[in-house]
Each structure stands twice: as C-alpha cells, then as structure tokens.
Amino acid sequence: MNVMVTGASGFIGTHLVEAMSKDPAVDNIFALYRSKEQIPFIPKVNPVIGDLDSLPSIKVDARIDIIVHLAGYYKTESKKLCEKINVQGTKNTVSFCRNNDIPRIIFFSTININLKTKGRYAASKAEAEEIVKNSGIEYMIVRPSLVYRGRVGSLGKIIGYAEKFPILPIFGLGKAIEQPIHIDELIELTLMMIKDFKPGVDIYAAGRDAMPFSALVKTIGNCIGKKVRIMPIPAKPVYWLIKLTEKTGLHPGLSSEQIAHMSQDLTADMTETLQLYPMKLKPFEENIKADLNEDIPRS
C-alpha cells in the first residue's frame, strides 16, 4: 500500500510517518514537505516538495492508494490563514487526489466543531469537512480531541507551568470537561483506518478519561509530585473583550475561540470508534507518568 501524507512535518505527521515506516502493510510513504531540510532519514519515505498552494499542480509518478490530510492551521488569530490553509488547502488536496487518481482520503478535522461558540478554526474545519464529503472521493473523517505527549504542545505548557508555580490561572471555573488523547493512541487508530478503510464514516478520537480541567491539572500535579491549584478568571468578560479586539485586526496572543474552548465541554462518545477499531485506551495519568519518565524534551 502506498500512502500520501500532508502536514508530514507537524506533530501528528512526524509520528504517523515514523509509525508507517515500521508497518509492513505500508510499502511507500509520499510525504509533503515545504523544504528539503524537513525531510527525515526514515525508510520508505518518498518526499514530495511543495505546499498546499502548489499541491494541485504536483504530479506523483506512482500509484497512491490513500491520502491522509493532516495539514492545517491550528491557531485562531488569522481568519485569512484559517480560510487559506484549512478551507482552500482542503480544496487543493481534493484537486490533487483527482489529478493523481487517488481514490481515498482520511481527513483530520477537530472535536472543536462541537463547540457551541465556534471560532475561526472550528468553523473552517467544519467547512473543510463539507468539501471532503462532497468531493466524490471515498472519505473518512476523524475528529481528534486535544492531542498530547509529555511536555509537548498545550498540555506540555501546563506541565511546565505547574512545575514552576503552585497556582495555575484559568478562564472559567475549571469545570469544563476535557478528554485528551495520547499521540500514540491517535497514531494506532490512524494506522487501523488506513489499513481497514470504512468509506463515509465520521469518527471521534478521544482518550479514555473525560475529566474537568481542574481534575486534569490535579492529575498533572500528582504526576510531577506537586500540589497545583487553579485560580479561576471570569471567562465571559475576557471572551467579549478579546472578540472586540480581534475585530480591530489586533491579536492579543489568546483568541476568543481558546476562551470558549476553556468554558465548554469537549468530549466524545467513543463507542462507535472502538466498535469499528478495537483498541485499548490507557488512563491519562498512566500516559503522562510514562512520558515524563522518558524525559521527553520540551518543544
């Protein structure tokens, strides 16, 4: 099987490419990189130099059985970039599939499309889902929750803060429920989707444990051997203040969508996912402890 990956140099992409290189079911990996410097020295990798803008004009001289569309703009500061990368980038990926006779696509969306108050990121991903669904190409859509591994990413920042300070300021009361998924679990699920493709299916990818943010912080404290308390900050006034600031074109470093995220539950019923793809999800605390024991570097 030959697999194409966009966003191959990102957090999820690097882990997926490495996992596929070790999987005997995958013969060749065609990975989209913006520059030669991003290309890893990994078996089976056939680098495709380009980006989402140039993708429709790229012709691959090989059969590609499936494409995993990971590339996306995950920040929320720029409406223009959300539309360019998440919406137009998905249109370009569909065009690439048609031009290269790729019959199947796995599209990585987000659990954020369930937010009652959708920001630019969630709205652009919801629009991109419709593009994929109406493409005429066999598709699967996966909506991951917060993806974590040790000190990397958003949870990594929380771990770093908790290691330095006994109090963690948060927007809201800390009651909003999160259900983060470990990167290894997400990659395991993705490999199963690639090898056992189920056309027209939308699934969620979330971890075993759904917990209030305050409990998540407490668990992190347990893992690092520190007692960490949260300091609630009223979310609504901050949300509207940032919303007004965004309309002026200014970006304060924290988006209204991020505030909304902290104030709303983001959970998923994993019953359908686990029926289609049986796998064992580990406890959040177990994963965090294992990661910290490996001493994964900050990034």
N, C-alpha and C positions, 0 to 999 in steps of 0.2 A: 504494500500500500504506500502511495506517495501522498504526503500531507503538506499543505502550504499554511504558513502562519504569518499574519500581520501582527505588528506590535511585538516582534520577537525579542527585542532588546529590553522590554519592560519587565516589571516584577514577575507577573504571571508568565509572560512569554519566555523568559530565560529558564524558568523552572520547567515549563512544558517542553521546550526544545531539548533540554537535558534528559528529561524522562523519556521522550520519544526516541532519543538516540540509543537508549538501552532496551527498548521494546522490540522484540523480534518481529512483531506484526507490522512495524513501520520500516519500509525499505529506504525511502528518501524523504528528507525534510527540506522543503523550499521555504526559506525564511527571509522575510522582507526586512532589510536594514537600510538606514539612511546613508551610512558611510562604511567604508571598509574597516575602519577602526572598531566598529561594533561587532564584527564577525568573530564568533568564538571558535576555538580549535576543538571541535566536537565531531565525532564520527557521524556520517550520514547527512550532514548539513550542506545544502547547496544554497549559498547566499544569493539573494535577489536584491540588487542595489536600486533603491528608489524610495518613494514615499507614497502616501495616499493620493497626492495630486497627480503623480505620474503613473499610477497603477494601471489606469485604463489603456495606456499605450505600451505596456510591458507584455511581451510575448515570451512564454516559457517553452523551451524546446523539449518538453517531456509531458507525459500524462500526469495530471494531478487528480486524485480521487476525491479529495475533500479539502476545504479551506477553513481554518479556524480564524475568525476575525476578532482579534483581541485589541487592535489599535484603537485608542480613544483618548479624548481629552477629559481628564477626571477632575480638573479644577473647575471652579464655577465663576471665576472673576470675569471671563470674557464670553459674552454671548456670541460674538463673531467666531471665536475659535471653537466653541461648542457646536455651532452650526457647520463650520468648515470641516472639522475633523469627525465629529460624531454623525452628522447627517450627510453632508456631501461625501465624506470619506467612505461611508457605507454604500452610497450610490456608486462610487468609483470601484469599490470592492465587488459589487454586483456586476458592473460592466466588465471587470477583469475576469470574473467567472464565465461570463458569456463569451468573451473573446478567446478564452483558453479552454472552453468546453469543460469547465469544472462543474460536476453535477450536484455537489452537496456543499452546504455551508453550515458551520456552527457559529452562531453569533453570540458574543458575550455582551449582555445587557447589564442591568443592575436591579437589585431589590429596591432601589430608591424610587422606581417608578410607582411603588405603592404609597409613597408619601402623599398625604392629603394636600400639603403645600409643596408643589413641585417647583424646583428651581430650574435654572438653565440646563444643568447636567441631566437631571431626571427627564425633563421634557424632551431634550434632544435624543436621549436614548429611547424614549417611547416612540418618537417619530422614526428613528432608525429601525426599530422592530417592525413597524408597518412596511417600511421599504423592503426589508428581508422577506416578510410574509407575502408581499405582492410581487416578488421578483420572478416567480415561476421556477425558481430553483428549489430543490428539496432542502429544507432547512430544519435546524433545531435551534432553540433559543434557551440560553441558560442565564439566570439572574442571580449572580452571587451576592451574598451579604458582605460585610466587612471582612476582607482577607488579611490574615495576619501570619507573622512568623517572628517570634522573638523580639528583638529590638528594631526590626524593620517596619517602616510605614507608620500609620496613625497610632496603632497600639504601642509601637516601639517608642514613640514620643511620650506616651503616657507613662510607660515603664521608666524612661529616662527622667521624667519629671518626678515620679514617685520616689525614685532613688535619691533625689536631691532635696525634696521638700515633703513635709508631713501633711500638707494641705493642698488639695487639688481643686482649683476653681472650675466650676462647670456651669453652663447655661441650662436653666431649668432646675428641677428638684432631684434629678438623678434617678427618676422613676421610669424613664423611657427604656424599653427593653431592647437589647441588642442580642444578636445570635451569630457571632462571628465564626467564620470557617477558616481552618488552618490551610495554608497553601498546599501542603502535601495531600490533604483530603480533596481539595479542589482539582488538583492535577490527576489524582486517581480517578475521580469522576469524569474528567475530560477525556482521559485515555479510554475509558469504557464507552463514552459517547462516540468517539472516533471509530472504535472497533465494532460497536453494536449500535449503529445509527438508526434512530427511530424518527422518520420524517414527520414534520408538522407538529412536533411536541415542544411545549414550553415547560421548562422545569426550573425549580429554585435550587440554589446551592448554599446551604446554611449549615452551621455547626450543630453539634448535639445539644449544647446548652444555650437556652434562652434566658437571659438574666437582666435585671435592671442595671443601669450603668453604675449605680452605687455599689452593687454586688460585684460587678466586673472589676471595679477599682479595688475593692476589698480583696478579691482573689489575687489580683496582681501584687498587692501588698503582702499577702501570705507567701507568694512565690519568691519575693525578694527579702522576706524576713523583716518587713516594716509595717507599722500600722499607719495607714493612709486614710485621711478623712477628706470628704468633699465639702466645698464651700459653694452652695447654690447661689447663682446670679439670676435674677428675673429675666426670662428669655424674651417675652413679648416686646417690651420697650426696645431692647437691643436689636431684635429682628427688624422692627419697623425703622429704626434709625439707620441700620445698615442698608435696608431696602431703599430708603430715600437717597442714601449716599451713592449706591450703585447706579441709580437713575441719572446722577450727575456725571457718570463716567469715572468716578473715583473708586478705587478698590482698597479697602482698609486692611486687607490681609485675612479677613474672616468673612465668609459670604453668608447671605441670608439663608441660603439652602443648607449650609452647615448648621446654622442655628436651629432651623426647622427640623433637621435630622436629629439633633440632640433632644428635641422636645416631643418626638413621636416614636412609637414602637416600630421597629423594623425586624419583623420575624417572619418565618415561613413554615408552613406545614410540609415537612419533608417526606410524608408518607408516599406520595406518588414517585418522587425521585428515587427513594430507596426500594420501592417495588420494581421499578424499571432497572435500577442499577444497585443491587445489594452490596453494601459496603459498611464497614464499621467506623462510626464516628467516635472519636475519643473525647473525654471530658476536657473542657477548656483549660482547667488548672493543670491537668497532666501534660497537655501540649506545651503550655507556657514553661513549666518546670523543665521539660526536656530540652526546649530551645535554649533556655538560659544556661543549662548545664553544658550545652555545646558551645556556649560563649560566642553566639553569632554576632559579628561586628555591626556597629551602627551604620546606617546609610541614609 
